[in-house]
Amino acid sequence: AQSVTQLDSHVSVSEGTPVLLRCNYSSSYSPSLFWYVQHPNKGLQLLLKYTSAATLVKGINGFEAEFKKSETSFHLTKPSAHMSDAAEYFCVVSDREDDKIIFGKGTRLHILP
Amino acid sequence: KAGVTQTPRYLIKTRGQQVTLSCSPISGHRSVSWYQQTPGQGLQFLFEYFSETQRNKGNFPGRFSGRQFSNSRSEMNVSTLELGDSALYLCASSFWTDDNYGYTFGSGTRLTVV
């Protein structure tokens, strides 16, 4: 069975400082992992995805994530936060055997001026 | 390439009524899945359709149903609406190849039950 845990429900960082949003997963098979972002009153936008290729995945808007199988983690990072990054971020796990995708509870990112 | 289109964007219904939401996937995508998003429960999987067949179903009551047409468009129906059905309903269109797959979400339909 799959599951995904986003370790922080809220993260606050100052503009220009690094962002770290943490995600741990469990999956019976080789998982695919995604990060999605949702701005207020908007739908979900794919930031990046891992599907068994390179373990360091680069996404849009300067975000990247590293798949660490030994730690069952897929943390999202960005070197320098921008005000426009304020949104809710969802870590998602899926595997082709199960044909389901599971969302984390989400992490709301606040950017302080 | 057009994205995933969900209609309507907003909907207000009264308790006991029924509602039908529509989702048009990206051209060429054959799988459509539906999710309910609420502040309390987060994002929850409703069901998934592939080639007009329901392939997976989440833990929702039978009041929630769906179908998929031959052109891959999907509809979701909720009967006997309850206040707790107020939510953002998201549809995702997905594709698979041998070495890649992914999901693209629509902007959602925000349903308010009064």
Interface residues (C-beta under 8 A of the other chain):
Chain A: S32 F34 Y36 K42 G43 L44 Q45 L46 K49 T51 S52 A53 F90 V92 S94 R96 D99 K100 I101 I102 F103 G104 K105 G106
Chain B: S33 Y35 G42 L43 Q44 F45 E48 R55 N56 L90 A92 W96 D99 N100 Y101 G102 Y103 T104 F105 G106 S107 G108
